[in-house]
Amino acid sequence: MVLDICLYFISYNFIFKKEIVDIGFFAFKPHVAAQLVSSFITIPAGFLLSKYIVWTSSAMKGRVQLFRYLVIVGMNIMLNILFIKLFVERLHFYPTISKIIITAIIIIFSYLSQKHFTFKVKNNR
């Protein structure tokens, strides 16, 4: 989470300099581009930390965990972009503050999803 927010802040303020990012066939608003950059770095790091540090008792195969993790991450990215557009473009919140608020909301969704879907442990009763 801290890495994600730091990468977002650096991308938004220093890499994209709060300006529209035009890649030729599409233009990203700076807050959306910063979200994409932070996601590309934190997704692999998040899976590895989840698999080998947080949810170590799951006996599910790694490729199944990875697929499920990517499904949840895809949902998280969509929610992040939706919320960042809502907070920044509609509610006119500052982008980094918006990112912090949105991250708190997504953490709850992500934790419950990872615990009960991606890395679930079978009950042997």
Long-range contacts (C-beta under 8 A, 24 or more apart in sequence): 1-103, 1-107, 3-38, 3-41, 3-42, 3-45, 4-38, 4-39, 4-42, 4-103, 5-38, 5-96, 5-99, 5-100, 5-103, 7-34, 7-37, 7-38, 7-41, 7-42, 8-34, 8-35, 8-37, 8-38, 8-95, 8-96, 8-99, 9-34, 9-96, 9-99, 11-37, 11-38, 12-95, 12-96, 13-96, 29-88, 29-89, 30-95, 31-84, 31-88, 31-95, 31-98, 32-81, 32-84, 32-85, 34-95, 35-77, 35-80, 35-81, 35-84, 35-99, 39-73, 39-77, 39-80, 43-70, 43-73, 46-73, 50-114, 50-118, 50-119, 51-119, 54-114, 54-119, 55-114, 55-115, 55-118, 55-119, 57-121, 58-119, 58-120, 58-121, 59-121, 59-122, 60-119, 60-120, 65-118, 65-119, 68-117, 68-118, 69-114, 69-118, 72-110, 72-113, 72-114, 72-117, 72-118, 75-109, 75-113, 76-106, 76-109, 76-110, 79-105, 79-106, 79-109, 80-106
